[in-house]
Amino acid sequence: MTWAIAAKLLAILVAVAIGWAVGRMRWLGGGEAGSQPGEPGDPARVLANAAFYIFVPALLFRTTARLDTSALPWAFLGAFFAPVLVLIALLYAWQRWRRQPGENVVVPSVKAITAGFGNTLQVGLPVAAGVFGEQGLAIHIAVVSLHALCILTLLTSLVELDLARDRASGNLGATLLQTVRNTVIHPVVLPVLAGLAWNATDLPLPAVADEALQSLGTAVVPLCLTLIGMSLAYYGWPRTWRGLAGLVATKLLLMPAVVLAVAHWGLGLTGMPLAVIVMIAALPTGSNALIFAQRYRALEAEVTAATVVSTGLYVATAPLWLALLAWISPWQPPP
């Protein structure tokens, strides 16, 4: 791994540390006597809600509205998303089967997104550009354009189904109706559907709207990075690491291994396309996992810790995956 990429990772950790310092010093309030993390006045939750209801929807709508679907490399996308989505669904099913009586029904989905949603922007973009050059970056961006859409839509549907089932007391019709309504009328799914609908009209976004959406969307990265640090300050490290190490290992080791096996030995993908999608699968947990956890008020401390720890460990695991890929199916590095 080059120094430029290592510097990007270090910059991410610095941004997280700044957020932690702000939260630790209580510069944005909160932490008063008798208050608890997650209460309405908790600044970490206020920022998470701002990201979830304002900035992330703006980014998703603008991305899908401007997406050139005819230019997408569907073979590469299938080689990535098929194993990733199946693995996330299996992990969700496993966690749901293991859920303890009385445990929050959203826990399986939160654990699944922690182990399945990668940091494709803050970490992924500089890695793709630095290691694979312009050609690899184009493949990476194609995957990123559908990354949140596919994974967040799947897990939102699953978590809303669990919540509806828990509230409906066995009424199948009410469960399905509530699941569909809560999945569609959702800060993640609705802007994606609206963006795809606009995309289908073949009309360009009005200049003013495009500029406003771009301005809001650019706030996602710095806001989410500082949010991770603030959450760490407010929620602290988890009391137990039981199960957390497994989620981090799944994200950094199991997921890229499954993508490599399916894409290379199953679908015959080789060279740079193979390397790019495997390295996307090997990325650390993304900040959207924390926003998801705070949205459903479950495992905030655990997801925060997994995000920070997996980002730190990625410095060690990324060179191992690059070396393995160079040995299995070499690609030509950029000049």
Secondary structure in CASP SS format (residue, H / E / C, confidence):
PFRMAT SS
TARGET T0000
AUTHOR 0000-0000-0000
METHOD secondary structure of the structure
MODEL  1
M C 1.00
T C 1.00
W H 1.00
A H 1.00
I H 1.00
A H 1.00
A H 1.00
K H 1.00
L H 1.00
L H 1.00
A H 1.00
I H 1.00
L H 1.00
V H 1.00
A H 1.00
V H 1.00
A H 1.00
I H 1.00
G H 1.00
W H 1.00
A H 1.00
V H 1.00
G H 1.00
R H 1.00
M H 1.00
R C 1.00
W C 1.00
L C 1.00
G C 1.00
G C 1.00
G C 1.00
E C 1.00
A C 1.00
G C 1.00
S C 1.00
Q C 1.00
P C 1.00
G C 1.00
E C 1.00
P C 1.00
G C 1.00
D C 1.00
P H 1.00
A H 1.00
R H 1.00
V H 1.00
L H 1.00
A H 1.00
N H 1.00
A H 1.00
A H 1.00
F H 1.00
Y H 1.00
I H 1.00
F H 1.00
V H 1.00
P H 1.00
A H 1.00
L H 1.00
L H 1.00
F H 1.00
R H 1.00
T H 1.00
T H 1.00
A H 1.00
R C 1.00
L C 1.00
D C 1.00
T H 1.00
S H 1.00
A H 1.00
L C 1.00
P C 1.00
W H 1.00
A H 1.00
F H 1.00
L H 1.00
G H 1.00
A H 1.00
F H 1.00
F H 1.00
A H 1.00
P H 1.00
V H 1.00
L H 1.00
V H 1.00
L H 1.00
I H 1.00
A H 1.00
L H 1.00
L H 1.00
Y H 1.00
A H 1.00
W H 1.00
Q H 1.00
R H 1.00
W H 1.00
R H 1.00
R C 1.00
Q C 1.00
P C 1.00
G C 1.00
E C 1.00
N C 1.00
V C 1.00
V C 1.00
V H 1.00
P H 1.00
S H 1.00
V H 1.00
K H 1.00
A H 1.00
I H 1.00
T H 1.00
A H 1.00
G H 1.00
F C 1.00
G E 1.00
N C 1.00
T C 1.00
L C 1.00
Q C 1.00
V C 1.00
G H 1.00
L H 1.00
P H 1.00
V H 1.00
A H 1.00
A H 1.00
G H 1.00
V H 1.00
F H 1.00
G H 1.00
E H 1.00
Q H 1.00
G H 1.00
L H 1.00
A H 1.00
I H 1.00
H H 1.00
I H 1.00
A H 1.00
V H 1.00
V H 1.00
S H 1.00
L H 1.00
H H 1.00
A H 1.00
L H 1.00
C H 1.00
I H 1.00
L H 1.00
T H 1.00
L H 1.00
L H 1.00
T H 1.00
S H 1.00
L H 1.00
V H 1.00
E H 1.00
L H 1.00
D H 1.00
L H 1.00
A H 1.00
R H 1.00
D H 1.00
R H 1.00
A H 1.00
S C 1.00
G C 1.00
N C 1.00
L H 1.00
G H 1.00
A H 1.00
T H 1.00
L H 1.00
L H 1.00
Q H 1.00
T H 1.00
V H 1.00
R H 1.00
N H 1.00
T H 1.00
V H 1.00
I C 1.00
H C 1.00
P C 1.00
V C 1.00
V H 1.00
L H 1.00
P H 1.00
V H 1.00
L H 1.00
A H 1.00
G H 1.00
L H 1.00
A H 1.00
W H 1.00
N H 1.00
A H 1.00
T C 1.00
D C 1.00
L C 1.00
P C 1.00
L C 1.00
P C 1.00
A H 1.00
V H 1.00
A H 1.00
D H 1.00
E H 1.00
A H 1.00
L H 1.00
Q H 1.00
S H 1.00
L H 1.00
G H 1.00
T C 1.00
A C 1.00
V H 1.00
V H 1.00
P H 1.00
L H 1.00
C H 1.00
L H 1.00
T H 1.00
L H 1.00
I H 1.00
G H 1.00
M H 1.00
S H 1.00
L H 1.00
A H 1.00
Y H 1.00
Y H 1.00
G C 1.00
W C 1.00
P C 1.00
R C 1.00
T C 1.00
W C 1.00
R C 1.00
G C 1.00
L H 1.00
A H 1.00
G H 1.00
L H 1.00
V H 1.00
A H 1.00
T H 1.00
K H 1.00
L H 1.00
L H 1.00
L H 1.00
M H 1.00
P H 1.00
A H 1.00
V H 1.00
V H 1.00
L H 1.00
A H 1.00
V H 1.00
A H 1.00
H H 1.00
W H 1.00
G H 1.00
L C 1.00
G C 1.00
L C 1.00
T C 1.00
G H 1.00
M H 1.00
P H 1.00
L H 1.00
A H 1.00
V H 1.00
I H 1.00
V H 1.00
M H 1.00
I H 1.00
A H 1.00
A C 1.00
L C 1.00
P C 1.00
T E 1.00
G C 1.00
S C 1.00
N H 1.00
A H 1.00
L H 1.00
I H 1.00
F H 1.00
A H 1.00
Q H 1.00
R H 1.00
Y H 1.00
R C 1.00
A C 1.00
L C 1.00
E H 1.00
A H 1.00
E H 1.00
V H 1.00
T H 1.00
A H 1.00
A H 1.00
T H 1.00
V H 1.00
V H 1.00
S H 1.00
T H 1.00
G H 1.00
L H 1.00
Y H 1.00
V H 1.00
A H 1.00
T H 1.00
A H 1.00
P H 1.00
L H 1.00
W H 1.00
L H 1.00
A H 1.00
L H 1.00
L H 1.00
A H 1.00
W H 1.00
I H 1.00
S C 1.00
P C 1.00
W C 1.00
Q C 1.00
P C 1.00
P C 1.00
P C 1.00
END
